[in-house]
Amino acid sequence: MTEAPQHAFDDATEILASALSGDSDAVASTFNAVVSRDGVVGAWDVAWCLAATMVGKLPGSGGWTLEFPGIDDARYDKRWVARFVSAYVNGDAPTGEALFGAAIADGQLPDCLLALAGSTVATLRHRAA
């Protein structure tokens, strides 16, 4: 796994708090502030923290396959989240970076980051239920 700076964890915590309260404008605003302050690398660090929060404790070493039924028919942002989390679980930062680059080139990164925050919150809520 890559190491994220402490402020990335702080930003991820702020994003999750906003997402948990249903404030998608605040989520977007925080991501925008991160990009303004630290560029795309900052957004990457926060996204990696969100993936870590979603996954929780990794089950050990080795390659992992995540099941995402219907993923090929999902919207761009949902497919991106599934693939990004898969990259995180497998410690595959180059694939995560490639996904970031593709989302930027496609003009989809903001939607993908919002979807990642929403998916992380949904996972946390599911675990708490």
FIKOLPA-338725 format. One record per atom (N, C-alpha, C, O): residue number from 1; residue in three letters; x, z, y. Coordinates in Angstrom, 1 decimal, padded with zeros to 4 digits. Layout:
<sites>
 seq type   east     up  north
 NUM  ALA      X      Z      Y
...
</sites>
This chain:
<sites>
 seq type   east     up  north
   1  MET  000.8  000.0 -001.2
   1  MET  000.0  000.0  000.0
   1  MET  000.9  000.0  001.2
   1  MET  002.0  000.5  001.2
   2  THR  000.3 -000.5  002.3
   2  THR  001.1 -000.5  003.6
   2  THR  000.7  000.9  004.3
   2  THR -000.4  001.4  004.0
   3  GLU  001.6  001.3  005.1
   3  GLU  001.4  002.6  005.8
   3  GLU  000.9  002.2  007.2
   3  GLU  001.4  001.3  007.9
   4  ALA -000.2  002.9  007.5
   4  ALA -000.8  002.7  008.8
   4  ALA -000.4  003.8  009.8
   4  ALA -000.3  005.0  009.3
   5  PRO -000.2  003.6  011.1
   5  PRO  000.1  004.6  012.0
   5  PRO -001.1  005.6  012.2
   5  PRO -002.2  005.2  011.9
   6  GLN -000.8  006.8  012.6
   6  GLN -001.9  007.8  012.8
   6  GLN -003.0  007.3  013.7
   6  GLN -004.2  007.6  013.4
   7  HIS -002.7  006.6  014.8
   7  HIS -003.8  006.1  015.7
   7  HIS -004.7  005.1  015.0
   7  HIS -005.9  005.0  015.4
   8  ALA -004.3  004.4  013.9
   8  ALA -005.2  003.6  013.2
   8  ALA -006.2  004.4  012.4
   8  ALA -007.4  004.0  012.3
   9  PHE -005.8  005.6  011.9
   9  PHE -006.7  006.5  011.2
   9  PHE -007.7  007.0  012.2
   9  PHE -008.9  007.2  011.9
  10  ASP -007.2  007.4  013.4
  10  ASP -008.1  007.9  014.4
  10  ASP -009.1  006.9  014.9
  10  ASP -010.3  007.2  015.1
  11  ASP -008.6  005.6  015.0
  11  ASP -009.5  004.5  015.4
  11  ASP -010.6  004.3  014.3
  11  ASP -011.8  004.1  014.6
  12  ALA -010.1  004.3  013.0
  12  ALA -011.0  004.1  011.9
  12  ALA -012.1  005.2  011.9
  12  ALA -013.2  005.0  011.6
  13  THR -011.7  006.4  012.2
  13  THR -012.6  007.6  012.2
  13  THR -013.6  007.4  013.3
  13  THR -014.8  007.6  013.1
  14  GLU -013.2  006.9  014.5
  14  GLU -014.1  006.6  015.6
  14  GLU -015.1  005.5  015.2
  14  GLU -016.3  005.6  015.5
  15  ILE -014.6  004.5  014.5
  15  ILE -015.4  003.3  014.1
  15  ILE -016.5  003.8  013.1
  15  ILE -017.6  003.5  013.2
  16  LEU -016.0  004.6  012.1
  16  LEU -017.0  005.1  011.1
  16  LEU -018.0  006.0  011.8
  16  LEU -019.2  006.0  011.4
  17  ALA -017.7  006.9  012.7
  17  ALA -018.6  007.7  013.4
  17  ALA -019.7  006.9  014.1
  17  ALA -020.9  007.2  014.0
  18  SER -019.2  005.8  014.8
  18  SER -020.2  004.9  015.5
  18  SER -021.1  004.2  014.5
  18  SER -022.3  004.1  014.7
  19  ALA -020.5  003.7  013.4
  19  ALA -021.2  003.0  012.4
  19  ALA -022.2  003.9  011.7
  19  ALA -023.4  003.5  011.4
  20  LEU -021.8  005.1  011.4
  20  LEU -022.8  006.1  010.8
  20  LEU -024.0  006.4  011.7
  20  LEU -025.1  006.6  011.2
  21  SER -023.8  006.3  013.0
  21  SER -024.9  006.6  013.9
  21  SER -025.6  005.3  014.2
  21  SER -026.6  005.3  015.0
  22  GLY -025.2  004.2  013.6
  22  GLY -025.9  002.9  013.8
  22  GLY -025.6  002.2  015.1
  22  GLY -026.3  001.3  015.5
  23  ASP -024.5  002.6  015.8
  23  ASP -024.1  002.0  017.0
  23  ASP -023.1  000.8  016.9
  23  ASP -021.9  001.0  017.0
  24  SER -023.6 -000.3  016.5
  24  SER -022.7 -001.5  016.2
  24  SER -022.0 -001.9  017.5
  24  SER -020.9 -002.5  017.4
  25  ASP -022.6 -001.7  018.7
  25  ASP -021.9 -002.0  019.9
  25  ASP -020.6 -001.2  020.1
  25  ASP -019.6 -001.7  020.5
  26  ALA -020.7  000.1  019.8
  26  ALA -019.6  001.0  019.9
  26  ALA -018.5  000.6  018.8
  26  ALA -017.3  000.7  019.1
  27  VAL -018.9  000.2  017.6
  27  VAL -018.0 -000.3  016.6
  27  VAL -017.2 -001.5  017.2
  27  VAL -016.0 -001.5  017.1
  28  ALA -017.9 -002.4  017.7
  28  ALA -017.3 -003.6  018.2
  28  ALA -016.4 -003.3  019.4
  28  ALA -015.3 -003.8  019.5
  29  SER -016.8 -002.4  020.3
  29  SER -016.1 -002.0  021.4
  29  SER -014.7 -001.3  021.0
  29  SER -013.7 -001.6  021.6
  30  THR -014.8 -000.5  020.0
  30  THR -013.6  000.2  019.5
  30  THR -012.6 -000.8  018.9
  30  THR -011.4 -000.8  019.1
  31  PHE -013.1 -001.8  018.1
  31  PHE -012.3 -002.8  017.6
  31  PHE -011.7 -003.6  018.7
  31  PHE -010.5 -004.0  018.6
  32  ASN -012.4 -004.0  019.7
  32  ASN -011.9 -004.7  020.9
  32  ASN -010.8 -003.9  021.6
  32  ASN -009.8 -004.5  022.0
  33  ALA -011.0 -002.6  021.7
  33  ALA -010.0 -001.8  022.3
  33  ALA -008.7 -001.8  021.5
  33  ALA -007.6 -001.8  022.0
  34  VAL -008.9 -001.7  020.2
  34  VAL -007.7 -001.7  019.3
  34  VAL -006.9 -003.0  019.5
  34  VAL -005.7 -003.0  019.6
  35  VAL -007.6 -004.1  019.5
  35  VAL -007.0 -005.4  019.6
  35  VAL -006.3 -005.6  021.0
  35  VAL -005.2 -006.1  021.1
  36  SER -007.0 -005.1  022.0
  36  SER -006.4 -005.1  023.4
  36  SER -005.1 -004.2  023.4
  36  SER -004.1 -004.6  024.1
  37  ARG -005.1 -003.1  022.7
  37  ARG -003.9 -002.2  022.7
  37  ARG -002.8 -002.7  021.8
  37  ARG -001.6 -002.7  022.1
  38  ASP -003.2 -003.1  020.5
  38  ASP -002.2 -003.3  019.5
  38  ASP -002.2 -004.7  018.9
  38  ASP -001.5 -005.0  018.0
  39  GLY -003.1 -005.6  019.4
  39  GLY -003.2 -006.9  018.9
  39  GLY -003.9 -006.9  017.5
  39  GLY -004.5 -006.0  017.0
  40  VAL -003.7 -008.1  016.8
  40  VAL -004.3 -008.2  015.5
  40  VAL -003.7 -007.3  014.5
  40  VAL -004.4 -006.9  013.5
  41  VAL -002.4 -006.9  014.7
  41  VAL -001.8 -005.9  013.8
  41  VAL -002.6 -004.6  013.8
  41  VAL -002.7 -004.0  012.8
  42  GLY -003.0 -004.2  015.0
  42  GLY -003.8 -003.0  015.1
  42  GLY -005.1 -003.1  014.4
  42  GLY -005.5 -002.1  013.7
  43  ALA -005.8 -004.2  014.5
  43  ALA -007.0 -004.4  013.8
  43  ALA -006.8 -004.4  012.3
  43  ALA -007.6 -003.9  011.5
  44  TRP -005.7 -005.0  011.8
  44  TRP -005.3 -005.0  010.4
  44  TRP -005.1 -003.6  009.9
  44  TRP -005.7 -003.2  008.9
  45  ASP -004.4 -002.7  010.7
  45  ASP -004.2 -001.3  010.3
  45  ASP -005.5 -000.6  010.2
  45  ASP -005.7  000.2  009.2
  46  VAL -006.4 -000.8  011.1
  46  VAL -007.7 -000.1  011.0
  46  VAL -008.5 -000.6  009.8
  46  VAL -009.1  000.2  009.1
  47  ALA -008.5 -001.9  009.6
  47  ALA -009.2 -002.5  008.5
  47  ALA -008.7 -001.9  007.2
  47  ALA -009.4 -001.7  006.2
  48  TRP -007.4 -001.8  007.1
  48  TRP -006.7 -001.3  005.8
  48  TRP -007.2  000.2  005.6
  48  TRP -007.4  000.6  004.5
  49  CYS -007.3  000.9  006.7
  49  CYS -007.8  002.3  006.7
  49  CYS -009.2  002.4  006.2
  49  CYS -009.6  003.2  005.4
  50  LEU -010.1  001.4  006.7
  50  LEU -011.5  001.4  006.3
  50  LEU -011.6  001.1  004.8
  50  LEU -012.4  001.6  004.1
  51  ALA -010.8  000.1  004.4
  51  ALA -010.8 -000.2  002.9
  51  ALA -010.4  001.0  002.1
  51  ALA -011.0  001.2  001.1
  52  ALA -009.4  001.7  002.6
  52  ALA -008.9  002.9  001.9
  52  ALA -010.1  004.0  001.8
  52  ALA -010.2  004.6  000.8
  53  THR -010.8  004.1  002.9
  53  THR -011.9  005.0  002.9
  53  THR -013.0  004.6  002.0
  53  THR -013.6  005.4  001.2
  54  MET -013.3  003.3  001.9
  54  MET -014.3  002.8  001.0
  54  MET -013.9  003.0 -000.4
  54  MET -014.8  003.4 -001.2
  55  VAL -012.7  002.7 -000.8
  55  VAL -012.3  002.8 -002.2
  55  VAL -012.1  004.2 -002.6
  55  VAL -012.4  004.5 -003.8
  56  GLY -011.6  005.0 -001.7
  56  GLY -011.2  006.4 -002.2
  56  GLY -010.0  006.4 -003.0
  56  GLY -009.1  005.6 -002.8
  57  LYS -009.9  007.4 -003.9
  57  LYS -008.6  007.5 -004.7
  57  LYS -008.5  006.3 -005.6
  57  LYS -009.5  006.0 -006.4
  58  LEU -007.4  005.6 -005.6
  58  LEU -007.2  004.5 -006.5
  58  LEU -007.0  005.0 -007.9
  58  LEU -006.4  006.1 -008.1
  59  PRO -007.6  004.3 -008.9
  59  PRO -007.6  004.8 -010.2
  59  PRO -006.3  004.7 -011.0
  59  PRO -006.2  004.9 -012.2
  60  GLY -005.2  004.3 -010.4
  60  GLY -003.9  004.2 -011.0
  60  GLY -003.3  002.8 -010.8
  60  GLY -003.9  002.0 -010.1
  61  SER -002.2  002.6 -011.4
  61  SER -001.5  001.3 -011.2
  61  SER -002.1  000.2 -012.1
  61  SER -002.8  000.5 -013.1
  62  GLY -001.7 -001.0 -011.8
  62  GLY -002.2 -002.1 -012.6
  62  GLY -003.1 -003.0 -011.7
  62  GLY -003.5 -002.6 -010.6
  63  GLY -003.4 -004.2 -012.2
  63  GLY -004.3 -005.1 -011.6
  63  GLY -005.7 -004.7 -011.8
  63  GLY -006.1 -004.3 -012.9
  64  TRP -006.5 -004.8 -010.8
  64  TRP -007.9 -004.4 -010.8
  64  TRP -008.8 -005.6 -010.4
  64  TRP -008.4 -006.3 -009.5
  65  THR -009.9 -005.7 -011.1
  65  THR -010.9 -006.7 -010.8
  65  THR -012.1 -006.0 -010.3
  65  THR -012.6 -005.1 -011.0
  66  LEU -012.6 -006.3 -009.2
  66  LEU -013.9 -005.7 -008.7
  66  LEU -015.0 -006.7 -008.9
  66  LEU -014.9 -007.9 -008.8
  67  GLU -016.1 -006.2 -009.3
  67  GLU -017.3 -007.0 -009.6
  67  GLU -018.2 -007.0 -008.3
  67  GLU -018.6 -006.0 -007.8
  68  PHE -018.4 -008.2 -007.8
  68  PHE -019.3 -008.5 -006.7
  68  PHE -020.3 -009.6 -007.1
  68  PHE -020.1 -010.7 -006.7
  69  PRO -021.3 -009.2 -007.8
  69  PRO -022.3 -010.2 -008.2
  69  PRO -022.9 -011.0 -007.1
  69  PRO -023.2 -010.4 -006.0
  70  GLY -022.9 -012.3 -007.2
  70  GLY -023.5 -013.2 -006.2
  70  GLY -022.6 -013.4 -005.0
  70  GLY -023.0 -014.0 -004.0
  71  ILE -021.3 -013.1 -005.1
  71  ILE -020.4 -013.1 -004.0
  71  ILE -020.2 -014.6 -003.5
  71  ILE -020.1 -014.8 -002.3
  72  ASP -020.2 -015.5 -004.4
  72  ASP -020.0 -016.9 -003.9
  72  ASP -021.2 -017.4 -003.1
  72  ASP -021.0 -018.4 -002.3
  73  ASP -022.3 -016.8 -003.2
  73  ASP -023.5 -017.2 -002.4
  73  ASP -023.7 -016.3 -001.1
  73  ASP -024.6 -016.6 -000.4
  74  ALA -022.8 -015.4 -001.0
  74  ALA -022.9 -014.4  000.2
  74  ALA -022.4 -015.1  001.5
  74  ALA -021.7 -016.1  001.4
  75  ARG -022.8 -014.5  002.6
  75  ARG -022.4 -014.9  003.9
  75  ARG -020.8 -014.8  004.0
  75  ARG -020.2 -014.0  003.2
  76  TYR -020.2 -015.5  004.9
  76  TYR -018.8 -015.5  005.1
  76  TYR -018.3 -014.1  005.2
  76  TYR -017.3 -013.7  004.6
  77  ASP -018.9 -013.2  006.1
  77  ASP -018.4 -011.9  006.3
  77  ASP -018.4 -011.0  005.1
  77  ASP -017.5 -010.2  004.9
  78  LYS -019.5 -011.2  004.3
  78  LYS -019.6 -010.4  003.1
  78  LYS -018.6 -010.8  002.0
  78  LYS -018.0 -010.0  001.4
  79  ARG -018.3 -012.1  001.9
  79  ARG -017.3 -012.6  001.0
  79  ARG -015.9 -012.1  001.4
  79  ARG -015.1 -011.7  000.6
  80  TRP -015.7 -012.1  002.7
  80  TRP -014.4 -011.7  003.3
  80  TRP -014.2 -010.2  003.0
  80  TRP -013.1 -009.8  002.5
  81  VAL -015.2 -009.4  003.2
  81  VAL -015.1 -007.9  002.9
  81  VAL -014.8 -007.7  001.4
  81  VAL -013.9 -006.9  001.1
  82  ALA -015.5 -008.4  000.5
  82  ALA -015.2 -008.2 -000.9
  82  ALA -013.8 -008.6 -001.3
  82  ALA -013.1 -007.9 -002.0
  83  ARG -013.3 -009.7 -000.7
  83  ARG -011.9 -010.1 -001.0
  83  ARG -010.9 -009.2 -000.3
  83  ARG -009.8 -009.0 -000.9
  84  PHE -011.2 -008.8  000.9
  84  PHE -010.3 -007.9  001.5
  84  PHE -010.1 -006.5  000.8
  84  PHE -009.0 -006.0  000.6
  85  VAL -011.2 -006.0  000.4
  85  VAL -011.2 -004.7 -000.4
  85  VAL -010.5 -004.9 -001.7
  85  VAL -009.8 -004.1 -002.2
  86  SER -010.7 -006.1 -002.3
  86  SER -010.0 -006.4 -003.6
  86  SER -008.5 -006.5 -003.4
  86  SER -007.7 -006.0 -004.2
  87  ALA -008.1 -007.1 -002.2
  87  ALA -006.7 -007.1 -001.9
  87  ALA -006.1 -005.7 -001.7
  87  ALA -005.0 -005.4 -002.2
  88  TYR -006.9 -004.8 -001.0
  88  TYR -006.5 -003.5 -000.8
  88  TYR -006.3 -002.7 -002.2
  88  TYR -005.3 -002.1 -002.4
  89  VAL -007.3 -002.8 -003.0
  89  VAL -007.2 -002.1 -004.3
  89  VAL -006.0 -002.6 -005.1
  89  VAL -005.4 -001.8 -005.8
  90  ASN -005.7 -003.8 -005.0
  90  ASN -004.5 -004.3 -005.8
  90  ASN -003.2 -004.3 -005.0
  90  ASN -002.2 -004.8 -005.5
  91  GLY -003.2 -003.6 -003.8
  91  GLY -002.0 -003.5 -003.1
  91  GLY -001.4 -004.8 -002.7
  91  GLY -000.2 -005.0 -002.5
  92  ASP -002.3 -005.8 -002.5
  92  ASP -001.9 -007.2 -002.2
  92  ASP -002.0 -007.4 -000.7
  92  ASP -002.9 -008.2 -000.2
  93  ALA -001.1 -006.9  000.1
  93  ALA -001.1 -007.1  001.6
  93  ALA -001.0 -008.5  001.9
  93  ALA -001.7 -008.9  002.9
  94  PRO -000.2 -009.4  001.3
  94  PRO -000.2 -010.8  001.7
  94  PRO -001.6 -011.5  001.6
  94  PRO -001.9 -012.3  002.4
  95  THR -002.4 -011.2  000.6
  95  THR -003.7 -011.8  000.5
  95  THR -004.6 -011.2  001.6
  95  THR -005.3 -012.0  002.3
  96  GLY -004.5 -009.9  001.9
  96  GLY -005.2 -009.4  003.0
  96  GLY -004.8 -010.0  004.4
  96  GLY -005.7 -010.3  005.2
  97  GLU -003.6 -010.3  004.5
  97  GLU -003.1 -010.9  005.8
  97  GLU -003.6 -012.4  005.8
  97  GLU -004.0 -012.8  006.9
  98  ALA -003.6 -013.1  004.7
  98  ALA -004.1 -014.4  004.6
  98  ALA -005.6 -014.4  005.0
  98  ALA -006.1 -015.3  005.7
  99  LEU -006.3 -013.5  004.5
  99  LEU -007.8 -013.4  004.8
  99  LEU -008.0 -013.1  006.3
  99  LEU -008.9 -013.7  006.9
 100  PHE -007.1 -012.3  006.9
 100  PHE -007.2 -012.1  008.4
 100  PHE -007.0 -013.4  009.1
 100  PHE -007.7 -013.7  010.0
 101  GLY -005.9 -014.1  008.7
 101  GLY -005.6 -015.3  009.4
 101  GLY -006.7 -016.4  009.2
 101  GLY -007.0 -017.1  010.2
 102  ALA -007.3 -016.5  008.1
 102  ALA -008.4 -017.4  007.9
 102  ALA -009.6 -017.0  008.7
 102  ALA -010.2 -017.9  009.3
 103  ALA -009.9 -015.7  008.8
 103  ALA -011.1 -015.3  009.6
 103  ALA -010.8 -015.5  011.1
 103  ALA -011.7 -015.9  011.8
 104  ILE -009.6 -015.4  011.5
 104  ILE -009.3 -015.7  012.9
 104  ILE -009.4 -017.1  013.2
 104  ILE -010.1 -017.5  014.1
 105  ALA -008.9 -018.0  012.3
 105  ALA -008.9 -019.4  012.5
 105  ALA -010.4 -019.9  012.4
 105  ALA -010.7 -020.9  013.1
 106  ASP -011.2 -019.3  011.6
 106  ASP -012.6 -019.6  011.5
 106  ASP -013.5 -019.0  012.6
 106  ASP -014.7 -019.2  012.6
 107  GLY -012.9 -018.2  013.5
 107  GLY -013.7 -017.5  014.5
 107  GLY -014.6 -016.4  013.9
 107  GLY -015.6 -016.1  014.5
 108  GLN -014.3 -015.9  012.8
 108  GLN -015.2 -014.9  012.1
 108  GLN -014.7 -013.5  012.0
 108  GLN -015.4 -012.6  011.5
 109  LEU -013.5 -013.2  012.5
 109  LEU -012.9 -011.9  012.4
 109  LEU -013.8 -010.8  012.9
 109  LEU -013.9 -009.8  012.2
 110  PRO -014.3 -010.9  014.1
 110  PRO -015.2 -009.8  014.6
 110  PRO -016.4 -009.5  013.7
 110  PRO -016.7 -008.3  013.4
 111  ASP -017.0 -010.5  013.1
 111  ASP -018.1 -010.3  012.2
 111  ASP -017.6 -009.7  010.9
 111  ASP -018.3 -008.8  010.3
 112  CYS -016.5 -010.1  010.4
 112  CYS -015.9 -009.6  009.2
 112  CYS -015.6 -008.1  009.4
 112  CYS -015.8 -007.3  008.5
 113  LEU -015.0 -007.7  010.5
 113  LEU -014.6 -006.3  010.8
 113  LEU -015.9 -005.5  010.9
 113  LEU -015.9 -004.3  010.4
 114  LEU -016.9 -006.0  011.5
 114  LEU -018.2 -005.2  011.6
 114  LEU -018.8 -005.1  010.2
 114  LEU -019.3 -004.0  009.9
 115  ALA -018.7 -006.1  009.4
 115  ALA -019.2 -006.0  008.0
 115  ALA -018.4 -005.0  007.2
 115  ALA -019.0 -004.3  006.4
 116  LEU -017.1 -005.0  007.4
 116  LEU -016.3 -004.0  006.7
 116  LEU -016.7 -002.6  007.1
 116  LEU -016.8 -001.7  006.2
 117  ALA -016.9 -002.4  008.4
 117  ALA -017.3 -001.0  008.8
 117  ALA -018.7 -000.7  008.2
 117  ALA -018.9  000.5  007.7
 118  GLY -019.6 -001.6  008.2
 118  GLY -020.9 -001.4  007.6
 118  GLY -020.8 -001.1  006.1
 118  GLY -021.5 -000.2  005.6
 119  SER -020.0 -001.9  005.4
 119  SER -019.9 -001.7  004.0
 119  SER -019.2 -000.3  003.7
 119  SER -019.6  000.3  002.7
 120  THR -018.3  000.1  004.5
 120  THR -017.7  001.4  004.3
 120  THR -018.7  002.5  004.4
 120  THR -018.7  003.4  003.6
 121  VAL -019.5  002.4  005.5
 121  VAL -020.5  003.4  005.7
 121  VAL -021.5  003.4  004.6
 121  VAL -021.9  004.5  004.1
 122  ALA -021.9  002.2  004.1
 122  ALA -022.9  002.1  003.0
 122  ALA -022.3  002.8  001.7
 122  ALA -023.0  003.5  001.0
 123  THR -021.0  002.6  001.5
 123  THR -020.4  003.2  000.3
 123  THR -020.3  004.7  000.5
 123  THR -020.6  005.4 -000.5
 124  LEU -020.0  005.2  001.7
 124  LEU -020.0  006.6  001.9
 124  LEU -021.3  007.3  001.7
 124  LEU -021.4  008.3  001.1
 125  ARG -022.3  006.6  002.2
 125  ARG -023.7  007.1  002.0
 125  ARG -024.1  007.1  000.5
 125  ARG -024.8  008.1  000.1
 126  HIS -023.7  006.1 -000.2
 126  HIS -024.1  006.0 -001.6
 126  HIS -023.4  007.1 -002.4
 126  HIS -024.0  007.7 -003.2
 127  ARG -022.1  007.4 -002.0
 127  ARG -021.4  008.5 -002.7
 127  ARG -022.1  009.8 -002.4
 127  ARG -022.1  010.7 -003.3
 128  ALA -022.5  010.0 -001.2
 128  ALA -023.1  011.3 -000.8
 128  ALA -024.5  011.5 -001.4
 128  ALA -025.0  012.7 -001.5
 129  ALA -025.2  010.5 -001.8
 129  ALA -026.5  010.6 -002.3
 129  ALA -026.6  011.2 -003.7
 129  ALA -027.6  011.4 -004.3
</sites>
